[in-house]
Amino acid sequence: MDESTPGHRAATGRHQPPHEWHGRPDERQPRGPLRVPPPRAPQPTEEQRRDEAARRLRAVRRAEEDSQVPSFGRDLLRSVGLAVFAQVFFAVTILLVRWRVLRHNNMETVDDAHSWAQISVMVAALLWVFLQLKRSRPDHGFRRSGLVPFLQVAVVLVTLVQLIAILVWPVLIGPDLRSGTVLADVGSDPLAFLIAAGFVLLLNALFTAIALPMMTCGWKAALVCVLPYLGMILVGGYLSTVVLDGTPSESPAALWMGAGVGGLVLLAVSSLVVHWVRRSDATVRGAR
């Protein structure tokens, strides 16, 4: 009798489960407990992946830029070193005028070391700002972090360097020195020293305040500041001859010291504006 027939199964008492009949499992019966797959984390979209890649790229660039910018103290040392270089340069030119070696563009000899020293006060303040500019740095030589306190301290230190140089200038000028003037008495009369200190501080602060947006905020800011910059050169050159040729007294000393402090206030305002413009530009670039 065939084992697969129902009669054989009844005679032997063997009962096979239905899913084993005909030698193949019944697909309608579960083979074991159901396994529920764990939920998968939502996959980022293509736009999210691009945004994340852009964010990481900006972070890498910021890290590279920060590595190229010196610390606050090192940056101050650099600024003071540039001021010392400028004062040594103008001290040499004063000696050349005294020795009648320096000549104008038309080859005429410059024969007044006293007047040359007066003009040098203004040009030295102008020169330092452009020496501070450094295109190889991502901040162009004017740091983004702590710009306001940095320029305040730097301008005061640069003014002290220039005042030390002015104390030596009467010796360099020699016989061309005009007695009774602020420039002649700067080392012996405290009022003359205060006049020179306030005036030099004003020149350094104003030239930096005007030139800073020109060099850090693009061509639009340069167009806005070019006329004040040229005007400052003309007015600064005129005031250099008037102030340093004047007679020391209390009223001019108070006036120019107050003007020097006002110049620092204007420099702080200019630095804040530059900081705001830079931050806005960085935000726009980050959004792009």
C-alpha beads as a LAMMPS data file, in Angstrom:
LAMMPS data file: protein, C-alpha beads

288 atoms
287 bonds

1 atom types
1 bond types

-500.0 500.0 xlo xhi
-500.0 500.0 ylo yhi
-500.0 500.0 zlo zhi

Masses

1 110.0

Atoms # bond

1 1 1 0.000 0.000 0.000
2 1 1 1.327 3.402 -0.898
3 1 1 2.390 5.383 2.181
4 1 1 1.061 8.537 0.665
5 1 1 -2.537 7.236 0.512
6 1 1 -4.980 8.193 3.247
7 1 1 -5.663 4.522 4.030
8 1 1 -2.048 3.831 4.825
9 1 1 -1.856 6.854 7.084
10 1 1 -4.987 5.762 8.948
11 1 1 -3.674 2.178 9.370
12 1 1 -0.326 3.205 10.739
13 1 1 -1.794 5.919 12.944
14 1 1 0.722 8.406 11.609
15 1 1 -0.593 11.824 10.939
16 1 1 1.511 14.289 9.104
17 1 1 0.839 17.974 9.497
18 1 1 -0.908 19.540 6.567
19 1 1 2.071 21.690 5.677
20 1 1 4.173 18.559 5.048
21 1 1 1.697 16.970 2.678
22 1 1 2.951 16.299 -0.820
23 1 1 6.514 17.041 0.385
24 1 1 6.305 20.875 0.188
25 1 1 5.476 23.469 2.845
26 1 1 2.245 25.315 2.881
27 1 1 3.063 28.903 1.988
28 1 1 0.035 30.092 3.930
29 1 1 1.519 28.973 7.283
30 1 1 4.135 31.073 9.087
31 1 1 7.536 29.400 9.340
32 1 1 8.553 31.220 12.564
33 1 1 8.051 34.397 14.562
34 1 1 7.897 37.553 12.456
35 1 1 10.960 39.858 12.698
36 1 1 10.161 43.561 12.604
37 1 1 13.096 45.494 11.076
38 1 1 14.400 48.373 13.210
39 1 1 13.330 51.820 12.074
40 1 1 15.853 53.546 9.853
41 1 1 17.040 57.073 10.464
42 1 1 15.711 59.502 7.867
43 1 1 18.237 60.007 5.118
44 1 1 19.304 63.604 4.404
45 1 1 18.156 65.110 1.200
46 1 1 20.519 66.208 -1.518
47 1 1 20.101 69.837 -0.495
48 1 1 20.923 69.025 3.131
49 1 1 24.052 67.165 2.062
50 1 1 25.179 70.159 0.015
51 1 1 24.556 72.515 2.932
52 1 1 26.555 70.294 5.280
53 1 1 29.448 70.105 2.830
54 1 1 29.413 73.880 2.447
55 1 1 29.366 74.334 6.228
56 1 1 32.373 72.074 6.671
57 1 1 34.213 73.889 3.899
58 1 1 33.579 77.249 5.581
59 1 1 34.824 75.843 8.885
60 1 1 38.037 74.654 7.227
61 1 1 38.552 78.033 5.581
62 1 1 37.988 79.874 8.862
63 1 1 40.525 77.627 10.555
64 1 1 43.045 78.322 7.798
65 1 1 42.443 82.063 8.030
66 1 1 42.813 82.054 11.811
67 1 1 46.124 80.245 11.484
68 1 1 47.438 83.032 9.217
69 1 1 46.466 85.887 11.568
70 1 1 48.935 86.511 14.431
71 1 1 47.851 86.837 18.030
72 1 1 46.830 90.183 19.509
73 1 1 50.217 90.743 21.119
74 1 1 52.218 89.744 18.061
75 1 1 50.089 91.994 15.902
76 1 1 50.811 94.926 18.236
77 1 1 54.533 94.203 18.051
78 1 1 54.274 94.219 14.275
79 1 1 52.531 97.608 14.335
80 1 1 55.125 99.112 16.655
81 1 1 57.905 97.702 14.490
82 1 1 56.392 99.346 11.410
83 1 1 56.195 102.664 13.286
84 1 1 59.863 102.394 14.290
85 1 1 60.794 101.692 10.668
86 1 1 58.882 104.789 9.507
87 1 1 60.539 107.029 12.097
88 1 1 64.022 105.782 11.241
89 1 1 63.290 106.439 7.573
90 1 1 62.188 110.039 8.191
91 1 1 65.080 110.670 10.576
92 1 1 67.443 109.739 7.744
93 1 1 65.608 112.078 5.347
94 1 1 65.890 114.955 7.861
95 1 1 69.645 114.416 7.977
96 1 1 69.799 114.339 4.190
97 1 1 67.998 117.687 4.039
98 1 1 70.287 119.134 6.675
99 1 1 73.290 118.047 4.620
100 1 1 71.625 119.420 1.466
101 1 1 71.615 116.025 -0.225
102 1 1 67.865 115.523 -0.701
103 1 1 66.397 117.113 -3.830
104 1 1 62.965 117.921 -5.231
105 1 1 61.611 116.337 -8.396
106 1 1 62.970 119.278 -10.382
107 1 1 66.444 118.528 -8.946
108 1 1 66.457 121.606 -6.715
109 1 1 67.990 121.070 -3.289
110 1 1 65.690 120.873 -0.265
111 1 1 67.288 123.435 2.051
112 1 1 64.979 123.667 5.086
113 1 1 65.213 120.713 7.469
114 1 1 62.831 122.379 9.939
115 1 1 59.968 122.568 7.417
116 1 1 60.765 119.080 6.162
117 1 1 60.456 117.717 9.712
118 1 1 57.063 119.391 10.111
119 1 1 55.746 117.764 6.957
120 1 1 57.279 114.447 8.048
121 1 1 54.983 114.392 11.086
122 1 1 51.961 114.208 8.787
123 1 1 53.502 111.848 6.236
124 1 1 54.665 109.435 8.945
125 1 1 51.095 109.106 10.241
126 1 1 49.901 108.482 6.699
127 1 1 52.662 105.993 5.933
128 1 1 52.019 103.803 8.981
129 1 1 48.456 103.004 7.882
130 1 1 49.639 101.709 4.521
131 1 1 52.517 99.792 6.086
132 1 1 49.947 98.059 8.284
133 1 1 48.135 96.849 5.149
134 1 1 49.110 93.287 4.217
135 1 1 47.276 91.691 1.298
136 1 1 48.633 88.209 1.962
137 1 1 46.645 88.039 5.203
138 1 1 42.937 87.176 4.974
139 1 1 42.107 90.295 7.032
140 1 1 44.395 92.542 4.931
141 1 1 46.480 93.367 8.003
142 1 1 43.576 94.649 10.104
143 1 1 42.345 91.850 12.310
144 1 1 38.638 90.948 12.425
145 1 1 38.717 89.763 16.029
146 1 1 39.164 92.620 18.493
147 1 1 39.657 95.273 15.820
148 1 1 38.393 98.171 17.965
149 1 1 40.678 97.674 20.995
150 1 1 43.564 96.684 18.736
151 1 1 43.518 99.941 16.765
152 1 1 43.040 102.021 19.907
153 1 1 46.107 100.504 21.552
154 1 1 48.120 100.416 18.324
155 1 1 47.514 104.093 17.523
156 1 1 48.521 105.150 21.051
157 1 1 51.727 103.086 20.858
158 1 1 52.536 104.411 17.380
159 1 1 52.026 107.953 18.690
160 1 1 54.465 107.293 21.546
161 1 1 57.061 106.020 19.066
162 1 1 56.621 109.133 16.943
163 1 1 56.892 111.426 19.978
164 1 1 60.169 109.771 20.988
165 1 1 61.436 110.405 17.471
166 1 1 60.309 114.060 17.592
167 1 1 62.312 114.524 20.792
168 1 1 65.439 113.680 18.774
169 1 1 64.555 115.715 15.695
170 1 1 65.877 119.097 16.987
171 1 1 69.331 117.523 17.177
172 1 1 68.988 116.178 13.632
173 1 1 67.662 119.464 12.244
174 1 1 70.669 121.358 13.580
175 1 1 71.118 124.958 12.419
176 1 1 67.849 124.925 10.460
177 1 1 65.843 124.680 13.715
178 1 1 63.693 127.738 14.499
179 1 1 63.921 128.616 18.166
180 1 1 60.834 129.374 20.252
181 1 1 58.608 126.943 18.328
182 1 1 56.816 123.815 19.506
183 1 1 59.200 121.642 17.492
184 1 1 62.248 123.314 19.028
185 1 1 60.957 123.204 22.635
186 1 1 59.267 119.780 22.583
187 1 1 61.968 118.274 24.798
188 1 1 62.215 121.139 27.294
189 1 1 58.709 122.626 27.613
190 1 1 55.845 120.381 28.882
191 1 1 53.277 122.522 27.063
192 1 1 55.129 122.042 23.775
193 1 1 55.224 118.311 24.423
194 1 1 51.454 118.200 25.115
195 1 1 50.730 120.150 21.923
196 1 1 52.868 117.782 19.876
197 1 1 51.369 114.720 21.593
198 1 1 47.762 115.765 20.982
199 1 1 48.422 116.782 17.393
200 1 1 50.307 113.594 16.491
201 1 1 47.630 111.470 18.174
202 1 1 44.960 113.273 16.144
203 1 1 46.825 112.692 12.871
204 1 1 47.377 108.986 13.529
205 1 1 43.777 108.417 14.635
206 1 1 42.146 110.334 11.765
207 1 1 44.316 108.888 9.010
208 1 1 43.622 105.383 10.314
209 1 1 39.884 106.058 10.688
210 1 1 39.601 107.316 7.094
211 1 1 41.924 104.822 5.405
212 1 1 40.588 101.745 7.245
213 1 1 37.279 101.463 5.312
214 1 1 39.105 102.194 2.062
215 1 1 41.413 99.214 2.500
216 1 1 39.015 96.677 4.033
217 1 1 35.453 97.308 2.793
218 1 1 35.696 97.247 -0.985
219 1 1 35.621 99.793 -3.757
220 1 1 32.351 101.433 -2.709
221 1 1 33.793 102.405 0.668
222 1 1 36.955 103.585 -1.089
223 1 1 34.907 105.939 -3.270
224 1 1 33.104 107.337 -0.236
225 1 1 36.327 107.928 1.692
226 1 1 38.607 109.178 -1.080
227 1 1 37.574 112.844 -0.755
228 1 1 37.924 112.950 3.068
229 1 1 41.258 111.180 2.659
230 1 1 42.607 113.745 0.172
231 1 1 41.233 116.563 2.288
232 1 1 42.952 115.145 5.349
233 1 1 46.274 115.178 3.515
234 1 1 45.902 118.861 2.627
235 1 1 44.602 119.919 6.040
236 1 1 47.132 117.767 7.879
237 1 1 50.041 119.214 5.925
238 1 1 48.863 122.763 6.615
239 1 1 48.264 122.132 10.328
240 1 1 51.684 120.517 10.686
241 1 1 53.402 123.754 9.728
242 1 1 51.054 125.918 11.818
243 1 1 50.973 123.841 15.008
244 1 1 54.631 122.862 15.212
245 1 1 55.725 126.395 14.323
246 1 1 53.525 127.960 16.999
247 1 1 54.498 129.202 20.434
248 1 1 53.777 126.814 23.322
249 1 1 50.961 127.926 25.621
250 1 1 48.209 126.432 27.758
251 1 1 45.255 126.981 25.407
252 1 1 46.751 125.165 22.384
253 1 1 47.904 122.356 24.685
254 1 1 44.371 121.787 26.002
255 1 1 42.898 122.179 22.514
256 1 1 45.135 119.607 20.826
257 1 1 44.992 117.089 23.645
258 1 1 41.204 117.233 23.447
259 1 1 41.393 116.892 19.661
260 1 1 43.617 113.833 20.045
261 1 1 41.076 112.149 22.346
262 1 1 38.324 113.048 19.876
263 1 1 40.349 111.400 17.118
264 1 1 40.413 108.175 19.115
265 1 1 36.613 108.335 19.439
266 1 1 36.240 108.760 15.672
267 1 1 38.624 105.840 15.146
268 1 1 36.486 103.649 17.411
269 1 1 33.362 104.570 15.402
270 1 1 35.123 103.802 12.114
271 1 1 36.360 100.457 13.478
272 1 1 32.861 99.492 14.602
273 1 1 31.439 100.312 11.168
274 1 1 34.140 98.237 9.458
275 1 1 33.500 95.344 11.850
276 1 1 29.736 95.471 11.093
277 1 1 30.305 95.605 7.318
278 1 1 32.706 92.661 7.448
279 1 1 30.290 90.593 9.519
280 1 1 27.437 91.355 7.132
281 1 1 29.569 90.333 4.145
282 1 1 30.556 87.106 5.881
283 1 1 26.890 86.328 6.586
284 1 1 25.950 86.880 2.951
285 1 1 28.770 84.638 1.738
286 1 1 27.759 81.957 4.226
287 1 1 24.164 82.048 3.005
288 1 1 25.365 81.555 -0.557

Bonds

1 1 1 2
2 1 2 3
3 1 3 4
4 1 4 5
5 1 5 6
6 1 6 7
7 1 7 8
8 1 8 9
9 1 9 10
10 1 10 11
11 1 11 12
12 1 12 13
13 1 13 14
14 1 14 15
15 1 15 16
16 1 16 17
17 1 17 18
18 1 18 19
19 1 19 20
20 1 20 21
21 1 21 22
22 1 22 23
23 1 23 24
24 1 24 25
25 1 25 26
26 1 26 27
27 1 27 28
28 1 28 29
29 1 29 30
30 1 30 31
31 1 31 32
32 1 32 33
33 1 33 34
34 1 34 35
35 1 35 36
36 1 36 37
37 1 37 38
38 1 38 39
39 1 39 40
40 1 40 41
41 1 41 42
42 1 42 43
43 1 43 44
44 1 44 45
45 1 45 46
46 1 46 47
47 1 47 48
48 1 48 49
49 1 49 50
50 1 50 51
51 1 51 52
52 1 52 53
53 1 53 54
54 1 54 55
55 1 55 56
56 1 56 57
57 1 57 58
58 1 58 59
59 1 59 60
60 1 60 61
61 1 61 62
62 1 62 63
63 1 63 64
64 1 64 65
65 1 65 66
66 1 66 67
67 1 67 68
68 1 68 69
69 1 69 70
70 1 70 71
71 1 71 72
72 1 72 73
73 1 73 74
74 1 74 75
75 1 75 76
76 1 76 77
77 1 77 78
78 1 78 79
79 1 79 80
80 1 80 81
81 1 81 82
82 1 82 83
83 1 83 84
84 1 84 85
85 1 85 86
86 1 86 87
87 1 87 88
88 1 88 89
89 1 89 90
90 1 90 91
91 1 91 92
92 1 92 93
93 1 93 94
94 1 94 95
95 1 95 96
96 1 96 97
97 1 97 98
98 1 98 99
99 1 99 100
100 1 100 101
101 1 101 102
102 1 102 103
103 1 103 104
104 1 104 105
105 1 105 106
106 1 106 107
107 1 107 108
108 1 108 109
109 1 109 110
110 1 110 111
111 1 111 112
112 1 112 113
113 1 113 114
114 1 114 115
115 1 115 116
116 1 116 117
117 1 117 118
118 1 118 119
119 1 119 120
120 1 120 121
121 1 121 122
122 1 122 123
123 1 123 124
124 1 124 125
125 1 125 126
126 1 126 127
127 1 127 128
128 1 128 129
129 1 129 130
130 1 130 131
131 1 131 132
132 1 132 133
133 1 133 134
134 1 134 135
135 1 135 136
136 1 136 137
137 1 137 138
138 1 138 139
139 1 139 140
140 1 140 141
141 1 141 142
142 1 142 143
143 1 143 144
144 1 144 145
145 1 145 146
146 1 146 147
147 1 147 148
148 1 148 149
149 1 149 150
150 1 150 151
151 1 151 152
152 1 152 153
153 1 153 154
154 1 154 155
155 1 155 156
156 1 156 157
157 1 157 158
158 1 158 159
159 1 159 160
160 1 160 161
161 1 161 162
162 1 162 163
163 1 163 164
164 1 164 165
165 1 165 166
166 1 166 167
167 1 167 168
168 1 168 169
169 1 169 170
170 1 170 171
171 1 171 172
172 1 172 173
173 1 173 174
174 1 174 175
175 1 175 176
176 1 176 177
177 1 177 178
178 1 178 179
179 1 179 180
180 1 180 181
181 1 181 182
182 1 182 183
183 1 183 184
184 1 184 185
185 1 185 186
186 1 186 187
187 1 187 188
188 1 188 189
189 1 189 190
190 1 190 191
191 1 191 192
192 1 192 193
193 1 193 194
194 1 194 195
195 1 195 196
196 1 196 197
197 1 197 198
198 1 198 199
199 1 199 200
200 1 200 201
201 1 201 202
202 1 202 203
203 1 203 204
204 1 204 205
205 1 205 206
206 1 206 207
207 1 207 208
208 1 208 209
209 1 209 210
210 1 210 211
211 1 211 212
212 1 212 213
213 1 213 214
214 1 214 215
215 1 215 216
216 1 216 217
217 1 217 218
218 1 218 219
219 1 219 220
220 1 220 221
221 1 221 222
222 1 222 223
223 1 223 224
224 1 224 225
225 1 225 226
226 1 226 227
227 1 227 228
228 1 228 229
229 1 229 230
230 1 230 231
231 1 231 232
232 1 232 233
233 1 233 234
234 1 234 235
235 1 235 236
236 1 236 237
237 1 237 238
238 1 238 239
239 1 239 240
240 1 240 241
241 1 241 242
242 1 242 243
243 1 243 244
244 1 244 245
245 1 245 246
246 1 246 247
247 1 247 248
248 1 248 249
249 1 249 250
250 1 250 251
251 1 251 252
252 1 252 253
253 1 253 254
254 1 254 255
255 1 255 256
256 1 256 257
257 1 257 258
258 1 258 259
259 1 259 260
260 1 260 261
261 1 261 262
262 1 262 263
263 1 263 264
264 1 264 265
265 1 265 266
266 1 266 267
267 1 267 268
268 1 268 269
269 1 269 270
270 1 270 271
271 1 271 272
272 1 272 273
273 1 273 274
274 1 274 275
275 1 275 276
276 1 276 277
277 1 277 278
278 1 278 279
279 1 279 280
280 1 280 281
281 1 281 282
282 1 282 283
283 1 283 284
284 1 284 285
285 1 285 286
286 1 286 287
287 1 287 288
